[in-house]
Amino acid sequence: MSMRTLAVAVSLFGMLLCASVLIYARSGTSDAWHSSPSSSTSSTKGNAAGSAAPKIACGKGSTGVFYGIAGHLEHRGAYRMSDHALQISQLRDLGVTIYAQDVSNEESAHMVADFARAAAKQCIGVLALVTPFEQEKRANEQETFERGYALGKTAGRVLKGLVTYYQVGNEYDNWTILGSDRSGEHPSDYDNAKFMKARGSILGLIKGIRETNPDAKILLTSFSWLHYGFTDMLYAGTQPDGTSGHPIPHWDITAWHWYSNMGSITAAGDKKVNVLGRLRDSYGKPIWITEYGVRPNHADPGGYLTGKEALKGFVSLAKTYNIQNVTLYELYDDQRYGGDGNYGVIHDDGKTRKSRFNTVRDFIKANPMP
């Protein structure tokens, strides 16, 4: 047949396949979602505070994953200039055992897999941050589901046997919220159409990952500040327009972000909300702080990172709220290369350490966690 005819045929087949996948995902299978909040409440809320601390293999034994740091192997700049051996040595010296890494396509999945193979020999694990590119620009929930499902399958397949923990999406709250004047506590704080796109992506990612890696542990897309209104809707099967009965993602670990301009995570905002208590009591799952960090203009970065609003506080509260991991953002500065800003503990040459590197390292040495 002609190339045009072939292209049309392939396109039609792909559309039918994706549609069938979406229908299957919503047909009641338990790997991606559960039908009501009560079905997960009995199995999770009762044991959240007492669940065993996670471990990764380390030689003939194992080690904990409480301390981590984020990086961006798929980006340019210092992460490409510094080879795996150098980054691993820096992680070991800092005292962390988890390296959070983006996975947005098959290429980056293989990059993370290559790193994970090398890092495992040095007792370093990887948290995969599986996030499709620009979900907010997709047409609808079905399209985001299909893209999430495809990427989830790829990530699970490529990283199987190398990575256990997968965060599905990243800060979907920030592009679905209606404005900076909204606290994020309430369903009405979010755009309905955008929320549906985000939910589709989450459902697709979870289904894809679990399909190719059934042993994977799923971290719900990380939120921040008081944006648990988004998580409440996912947990209850509701959405901003007030309707209910929608698919409910099943996740193993609740992920959250916290930065220096947010104040205390146990007394946040004017209402002094205990965010950790709210997350624990609402969803009954372990908590991972998959980004904590100090804004680049802070007067005392090292003091903040090891103080009561960050590491000192997280360590003291870990048992009360079942905090299993705290991941610092990030290893290298990246503003010069188009990144989020100079949040690193190492400058963007990939070698020169800031004073905060030693401050954090010394804290971790003095406060070993399982």
Secondary structure, 3 states (H helix, E strand, C coil): CCHHHHHHHHHHHHHHHHHHHHHHHCCCCCCCEECCHHHHHHHHCCCCCCCCCCEEEECCEEEECCEEEECCCCCCCHHHHCCHHHHHHHHHHHCCCEEEEEECCHHHHHHHHHHHHHHHCCCCEEEEEECCCCHHHCCCHHHHHHHHHHHHHHHHHHHCCCCCEEEEEECCHHHHECCCCCCCCCHHHECHHHHHHHHHHHHHHHHHHHHHCCCCEEEEEEEECCCHHHHHHHHHCCCCCCCCCCCEECCCEEEEEEEHHHCCCCCECCCCECHHHHHHHHHCCCEEEEEEECCCCCCCHHHHHCCCCCHHHHHHHHHHHCEEEEEECCCECCHHHCCCCCCCCECCCCCCECHHHHHHHHHHHHCCCC
